[in-house]
Amino acid sequence: MANARALDKRRKSIRNIKKITRTMELIATARFKKAMDRATAASDYTRRITSVVSDLAKAGLEVSHPLLEEREEIKSATLLVLTGNRGLCGGYNGNAIRLGVKTRERLLEQTESLQVEVSGKRGVSGFEFRDLPVDQQFLQFDDQPQYAEVVEIADRYLREYAAGKLDRLEVTYTKFHTVAKQEIVTETLLPLGKLEGADTPVEDGEKKQENLYDFVPSAESILEEVVPTSFKVKLFKCFLDAAVSEQVARMIAMKSATEAANDMIKDLSRTYNRARQSQITGEIMEVIGGVEALEG
């Protein structure tokens, strides 16, 4: 039978751990709500930008832009992998790293030059552990990525794409659908390809819609602004989705850890009670034995 004092000490230690995991669960829940609100707002903005391009197409404008056109030959590509700066979030970081490694292998077979960029300390250390080079790392993003910081990265991608130094940009991240569903995906952000609704056929009854819009200074100039903005917003949405998914994963992991601590405390309490009972019984038997020896 285990020592009762040792069992009690271990039980107290697990109770302290339970307090920590419970606190981390509450913090992750609060951060998740804030991050989800920002991601929802970005989703609405992305849909609105897409709607503007769709309206331009229905108004009779031929939607074409260098960012929408596929390159015939992919000479250079960039892979951006989004992970977190902290752990204790289940398989969130590990899943993103594994898919990032697979995407890297696939791109190396398709292109002559590949640059790998990683956001998050866990992702950087994961690639370094596998002896895989990381050309650029971003450690400034946390649970609330700022649009201005993402735009700096997006502008660099746009300049490289316009100059012909970049033919494809792929982003590996955790896409947020609902609290119960997050999906590890790799999406191609450059070229953008066809924007949703931009290639929708114009019906005869819709041709009159052209008269509802006045383009100042011109529809083409509006398109020049909308398409790059659409790319920036999509990249920002990837960062937001990754941040939300990380908090969900941490919230679930800490909840599971708290429940596991409760189960361990119950098991230790039962074992402690049996050990304590056995110890008390032994002490009583020693006292009875000593009394009988004195009387004899």
HELIX and SHEET records of a PDB file:
HELIX    1   1 ALA A    4  LYS A   58  1                                  55    
HELIX    2   2 PRO A   66  LEU A   68  5                                   3    
HELIX    3   3 TYR A   92  GLN A  110  1                                  19    
HELIX    4   4 LYS A  121  PHE A  129  1                                   9    
HELIX    5   5 TYR A  147  ALA A  162  1                                  16    
HELIX    6   6 ASP A  204  LEU A  212  5                                   9    
HELIX    7   7 ALA A  219  GLU A  295  1                                  77    
SHEET    1   A 5 GLN A 136  PHE A 138  0                                        
SHEET    2   A 5 SER A 113  SER A 119  1                                        
SHEET    3   A 5 SER A  76  LEU A  82  1                                        
SHEET    4   A 5 ARG A 168  THR A 178  1                                        
SHEET    5   A 5 LYS A 181  LEU A 190 -1                                        
END                                                                             
